[in-house]
Amino acid sequence: MKVEKVKYVLWAADWQRCLAFYRDLFGGVISFESETWSEIVVAGATIGVHGGGEGMRTWTGLSFQLDDIREGISRLKECGGELTSDPVDTPEEPIHLAMCVDPEGNEFMMTQRRH
């Protein structure tokens, strides 16, 4: 047996809006698209988007590491997402961490390594 691909699945009430959000925010490439199931590749990782979601706020566990978190936050807002918690600068954490939510209610993190 060979694993061909690993996917992380998000639910979306508006699957097209969800695809556009991750495409526009992170430069994702849509590799498959339909009302029921779509896939977008971001930095080599495949995110599956399943239509028919309820748009409820849901923690996903997804984290996107960026080279510039401030630019990411600005783009997040431009693309229709919401920042739920600003990055906190503490000496205990090896990364800057921003908590975010996409237009479909999927919560995720954006991070940046400290230099």
C-alpha positions, 0 to 999 in steps of 0.5 A: 500500500502506498499513500498517494496524498494527505488531505485536510478537509474543511466544510463550507456553506459557500464552497466557491467563496471558500476556494477563492479565499484560500486561493487569494489569501495564500496563492493556493492552486485549485486542483479540482472543483465541484459543488460537493468536493473541491481541492486546493493546494497551498504550499504543497498541502492539499485542502479539501473543501466539502460543500454543504457546510453550515457556516458554523464557527469551527476550530480546524487545527490548520496553521499556515507559517508565513514569512511576514505575519503582518502582511498576512493579517492585512491580506486576511482582512482584504480577502474577507477573513477575520482576525480573532486574536492579534499576534502576541510578542512574548519571549516564551514563544518561538513564533508569532501567532495570529488566530483567524477565521475564514468567511465560512467560519473555519478557524485557523492560525497564521504564524511567523518564526521569530528571527 
